[in-house]
Amino acid sequence: MIRAIHALSFRRRSLLIALCLSAASAMISEPALARGPDGIADVAEKVIDAVVNISTTQTVEAKGGESRRAIPQLPPGSPFEEFFDDFFKNRRGGKNGGLQTHKTNSLGSGFIVDAAGIVVTNNHVIADSDEINVILNDGTKVKAETVGVDKKTDLAVLKFKPPHPLTAVKFGDSDKLRLGEWVIAIGNPFSLGGSVTAGIVSARNRDINNGPYDSYIQTDASINRGNSGGPLFNLEGEVVGVNTLIISPSGGSIGIGFAVPSKTVAGVVDQLRQFGELRRGWLGVRIQQVTDEIADSLNIKPTRGALVAGVEDKGPAKPAGIEPGDVIIAFDGKDIKEPKDLSRLVADTAVGKAVKVTIIRKGKEETKKVTLGRLDDSDKATPVSIKTKPDDDDKPVTQKALGLDLAALSKDLRARYKIKDSVKGVIVTDVDADSDAAEKRLSAGDVIVEVAQEAVSSASDIRKRVDQLKKDGKKAVLLMVSNGAGELRFVALSLK
């Protein structure tokens, strides 16, 4: 009996010791996990030789007059006048103020994607540079040349002749990243050389209005000046993003950094290597946001899609039957929640590919088949129609509706507001400053083409349509509005 009690006590003591050791182990492991997973060191060791520093040199010209601001002003005949003339003027551009040049240097980051000497970085790292050098992790410095750049995604591809066998890294699938997943940034912050930082994925598909195809990965891994163009790795050692931007009032990391996702980068890199330029898909439509008011006017629930505000005459959408007023809710089998979704999907689709486009027209879904063209990426200035205020002595006959003064289009009004003959509808001659129309930025010279998707040709047409919509219990009315050049947009005005 005594032996049994002793044995039981021993077992209890053993169990208590085991529980204490387990608790102690947990207390030790939790802070360790808070610093990140153990695999970070292994990943860094594996990929760091593929990360490079990018050194650029740019020659900057300055007028001699600018330099003379710093030249001491001496009275004529001063014994030091000849000395200062020789030092400041003759050596720094001449007495006649010729152009002086000096070189500026900048440093960024990049990574090798092909052992043949292909490097990916940011366009802003190498923009306007006269000379580009790639500095390998072992300190070897090699001259590089540009293969191609894409300003809209801020990406560039370089190439150089390898001085010895290189380490290259592969792209991972950024679409598989989860919020809270650990990632590693490696780069050249503040020109300190290869530095490793770790953090988590804070957000995906982040739009910060930096460009037309914004879809950034947001991370709290420390990213600073000089990290631009460097890779963001997952724990498999795959590149899931290119570190591009930070938000910081001080210029240093505050835990908000942005990387271009690898899905975008891989497609851009392939095209730059193949063509030296980007060949983006083109649908040939101008689109705008579907607001809650517009969605209510068009009976679209829930609010989603991209509203077609205009269709290019020579674009792919027109022969496919897409019209202004259509709302695109799916493209090539992928849902469209907002206009930028459509812009990104179209741009990423191969030129010449036939795709299905799902639209909502007058409350009903339809599917159109469109063969994509090629987007012209050249920046073109959009002519702005000049709107003049009519003279008090020459006011046209107008009617009021929706806080607008409306009139029939006449030759005089077309000339006054520079409205093309092809534009049809009812012209706005004045806007009540306290109206919803003013808040939505309607102004004199705008032409109302349609009301609730029905063409109008007189102010009375608009009043009749508005009165009927009010009787039907509608809260808002959708207007198709044209400027003088014929560019269309949609505006939803409250009927209250």
NUMARKOL-957280 format. One line per 3 residues: for each residue x, y, z of C-alpha. Coordinates in steps of 0.02 Angstrom, whole numbers, plus 50000, padded with zeros to 5 digits. Example, Ala and Ser with C-alpha at 12.3 -4.5 7.8 and 13.67 -1.06 7.14 Angstrom:
! residues 2
50615/49775/50390  50684/49947/50357
This chain:
! residues 496
50000/50000/50000  50139/50121/50042  50230/50076/49881
50072/50111/49781  50053/50285/49860  50237/50321/49831
50220/50264/49651  50065/50373/49626  50154/50524/49702
50303/50495/49588  50190/50490/49435  50105/50652/49491
50273/50735/49518  50332/50678/49346  50173/50747/49266
50192/50913/49357  50373/50929/49301  50324/50890/49122
50187/51024/49125  50308/51152/49196  50437/51115/49062
50303/51128/48927  50246/51297/48993  50425/51359/49001
50454/51301/48823  50299/51394/48765  50358/51552/48854
50524/51541/48764  50452/51500/48592  50320/51638/48587
50444/51785/48583  50547/51688/48456  50395/51671/48344
50357/51856/48367  50523/51893/48282  50471/51788/48132
50490/51610/48071  50657/51520/48077  50664/51505/47887
50706/51689/47857  50894/51662/47877  50890/51512/47759
50794/51610/47626  50909/51760/47640  51065/51653/47623
50991/51566/47471  50940/51721/47371  51052/51865/47426
51180/51837/47286  51040/51870/47160  51005/52043/47233
51108/52185/47159  51138/52369/47186  51103/52486/47041
51219/52636/47024  51176/52771/46898  51263/52929/46840
51175/53078/46763  51251/53234/46688  51159/53391/46740
51179/53558/46652  51162/53724/46742  51170/53898/46669
51321/53999/46714  51207/54135/46781  51145/54017/46915
51322/53986/46975  51363/54171/46985  51238/54190/47126
51372/54117/47238  51515/54226/47170  51572/54363/47289
51530/54537/47222  51688/54644/47226  51704/54829/47186
51787/54867/47016  51975/54883/47029  51986/54776/47186
52155/54687/47201  52062/54521/47217  51951/54550/47063
52068/54461/46941  52088/54312/47059  51900/54290/47081
51866/54312/46895  51991/54175/46855  51926/54054/46988
51739/54079/46977  51708/54132/46798  51843/54058/46688
51842/53890/46779  51651/53881/46802  51578/53922/46634
51661/54080/46572  51624/54264/46587  51481/54250/46462
51386/54127/46571  51403/53968/46468  51325/53803/46520
51414/53708/46657  51392/53523/46690  51411/53414/46841
51373/53233/46874  51251/53166/47001  51247/52987/47064
51104/52885/47133  51087/52710/47202  50943/52586/47199
50915/52400/47199  50874/52260/47078  50879/52072/47059
50940/51945/46932  50804/51842/46846  50917/51758/46718
51096/51700/46745  51134/51768/46572  51137/51940/46654
50956/52000/46654  50908/52117/46797  50739/52189/46850
50726/52357/46938  50615/52512/46946  50609/52632/46801
50631/52781/46917  50797/52707/46977  50875/52720/46803
50771/52858/46721  50871/52992/46628  51037/52912/46675
51191/52924/46564  51276/52771/46637  51209/52620/46731
51314/52500/46834  51260/52340/46919  51352/52302/47082
51346/52118/47129  51338/52056/47308  51525/52017/47306
51563/52198/47258  51597/52168/47072  51542/52319/46969
51482/52291/46790  51414/52413/46660  51234/52377/46608
51118/52435/46470  50931/52455/46463  50826/52320/46378
50661/52412/46401  50557/52513/46524  50374/52531/46567
50333/52697/46650  50154/52651/46693  50208/52509/46809
50377/52590/46849  50476/52437/46794  50637/52418/46695
50741/52274/46628  50930/52286/46614  51063/52170/46546
51250/52152/46575  51389/52032/46532  51415/51913/46680
51593/51918/46747  51566/51746/46827  51422/51623/46855
51272/51711/46931  51130/51665/47048  50955/51699/46978
50786/51698/47065  50614/51649/47004  50445/51733/47016
50315/51663/47135  50126/51682/47124  50077/51846/47207
49893/51798/47192  49921/51663/47322  49986/51785/47454
49880/51793/47611  49860/51938/47732  49980/51913/47876
50098/51802/47775  50284/51831/47808  50387/51913/47671
50568/51968/47657  50636/52127/47576  50817/52136/47519
50896/52292/47448  51013/52440/47465  50933/52561/47591
51022/52729/47607  51167/52654/47504  51216/52539/47647
51226/52386/47534  51132/52221/47541  51011/52229/47688
50878/52104/47740  50715/52152/47825  50560/52049/47862
50377/52085/47890  50205/52030/47839  50085/52063/47696
49978/52204/47765  49860/52220/47616  49838/52165/47436
49772/52250/47279  49807/52420/47356  49762/52568/47244
49854/52727/47295  49814/52824/47135  49994/52819/47078
49956/52750/46905  49821/52673/46795  49862/52494/46846
49889/52513/47034  49870/52346/47125  50010/52352/47254
50058/52231/47391  50071/52329/47554  50198/52268/47681
50271/52323/47847  50442/52250/47805  50561/52397/47819
50582/52480/47649  50682/52641/47635  50762/52751/47505
50878/52643/47402  50766/52490/47417  50675/52540/47257
50683/52402/47128  50731/52269/47255  50638/52104/47274
50505/52053/47400  50521/51866/47435  50404/51737/47508
50473/51602/47623  50502/51489/47473  50633/51610/47407
50521/51664/47262  50500/51846/47209  50321/51898/47244
50345/52086/47217  50460/52229/47171  50480/52358/47310
50433/52525/47235  50356/52653/47353  50342/52702/47535
50228/52821/47628  50331/52921/47751  50327/53100/47814
50508/53083/47870  50581/52991/47720  50616/52835/47825
50514/52677/47848  50358/52692/47954  50297/52519/47908
50198/52564/47752  50285/52504/47594  50218/52452/47425
50277/52322/47299  50220/52289/47121  50149/52110/47126
50248/51976/47035  50099/51933/46924  50113/52106/46847
50303/52107/46847  50323/51939/46760  50210/51991/46615
50298/52159/46595  50471/52079/46601  50425/51949/46470
50364/52083/46349  50511/52199/46378  50632/52056/46346
50538/52001/46191  50489/52168/46113  50584/52302/46209
50415/52384/46245  50242/52348/46315  50102/52288/46202
49945/52307/46304  49770/52254/46257  49645/52388/46206
49456/52382/46218  49422/52555/46148  49304/52623/46281
49307/52767/46406  49242/52711/46574  49189/52789/46738
49139/52737/46913  48966/52663/46945  48907/52762/47095
48762/52708/47205  48653/52839/47121  48699/52777/46947
48672/52596/47000  48500/52641/47068  48456/52731/46905
48508/52579/46802  48432/52449/46920  48601/52369/46955
48612/52277/47121  48736/52267/47201  48833/52420/47141
48974/52357/47031  49055/52364/46861  49126/52497/46745
49008/52618/46657  49047/52645/46473  49050/52834/46449
49112/52829/46270  49161/52711/46130  49305/52744/46009
49247/52747/45828  49395/52641/45773  49408/52536/45930
49369/52350/45952  49216/52380/46062  49112/52469/45930
49097/52327/45803  49064/52209/45949  48907/52309/45991
48961/52391/46154  48876/52561/46178  48885/52711/46295
48777/52677/46446  48822/52492/46454  48895/52432/46619
49033/52303/46602  49021/52178/46745  49135/52039/46681
49284/52026/46563  49356/51863/46500  49268/51767/46638
49327/51882/46779  49210/51993/46880  49228/52181/46869
49195/52270/47034  49263/52441/46984  49339/52528/46831
49520/52492/46877  49483/52305/46878  49436/52320/46695
49586/52429/46652  49708/52304/46728  49627/52151/46650
49619/52227/46476  49799/52288/46486  49860/52115/46540
49767/52025/46400  49859/51981/46239  49831/52091/46087
49720/52001/45962  49637/51886/46089  49448/51863/46071
49364/51882/46242  49187/51880/46310  49126/52041/46389
48970/52037/46498  48869/52198/46506  48708/52260/46584
48601/52359/46463  48433/52428/46520  48428/52307/46666
48469/52150/46565  48633/52054/46550  48708/52027/46378
48872/51950/46321  48978/52025/46181  49131/51950/46099
49274/52072/46071  49442/52048/45985  49564/52161/46077
49670/52289/45988  49835/52364/46045  49839/52512/46163
49933/52666/46104  50028/52716/46260  50086/52883/46192
50029/53030/46296  49914/53144/46197  49850/53309/46257
49661/53316/46264  49593/53476/46189  49491/53574/46315
49336/53662/46251  49336/53845/46299  49172/53899/46377
49127/54080/46376  48992/54164/46477  48849/54230/46368
48817/54415/46360  48667/54474/46460  48595/54555/46303
48600/54392/46203  48527/54261/46318  48435/54117/46231
48260/54062/46278  48280/53938/46420  48182/53823/46533
48230/53764/46707  48248/53584/46766  48360/53497/46893
48439/53663/46940  48490/53693/46759  48447/53826/46631
48418/53729/46470  48403/53785/46288  48390/53710/46115
48555/53701/46022  48570/53840/45894  48707/53899/45778
48744/54045/45894  48757/53931/46047  48867/53807/45954
48985/53948/45904  48983/54026/46078  49026/53864/46170
49129/53786/46028  49015/53635/46011  49042/53517/45864
48901/53490/45739  48902/53304/45780  48847/53338/45960
48658/53326/45980  48550/53365/46131  48502/53509/46247
48630/53637/46303  48656/53697/46482  48668/53887/46487
48676/53910/46676  48684/53808/46836  48607/53847/47006
48756/53860/47125  48660/53772/47265  48600/53626/47158
48655/53446/47148  48705/53483/46967  48834/53610/47026
48902/53487/47151  48921/53359/47011  49016/53490/46910
48893/53520/46769  48927/53689/46690  48870/53806/46552
48915/53732/46383  48883/53551/46433  48756/53463/46322
48630/53338/46390  48616/53199/46262  48508/53072/46355
48397/53068/46508  48371/52896/46586  48443/52817/46428
48323/52907/46310  48382/53038/46186  48321/53217/46212
48316/53363/46091  48227/53499/46190  48212/53565/46366
48030/53508/46370  48089/53329/46334  48197/53337/46490
48058/53408/46598  47937/53271/46541  48063/53133/46577
48104/53205/46749  47919/53224/46795  47884/53043/46743
48031/52977/46843  47968/53069/46997  47795/52991/46974
47878/52820/46961  47960/52849/47130  48138/52861/47066
48264/52945/47180  48389/52996/47045  48400/53025/46859
48546/52971/46749  48605/53099/46620  48722/53068/46474
48820/53229/46456  48936/53284/46316  49067/53420/46311
49094/53526/46156  49217/53402/46082  49091/53259/46094
49169/53170/46243  49034/53087/46347  49011/53056/46532
48868/53003/46645  48801/53105/46790  48668/53050/46914
48566/53192/46990  48450/53182/47138  48263/53202/47105
48224/53255/47283
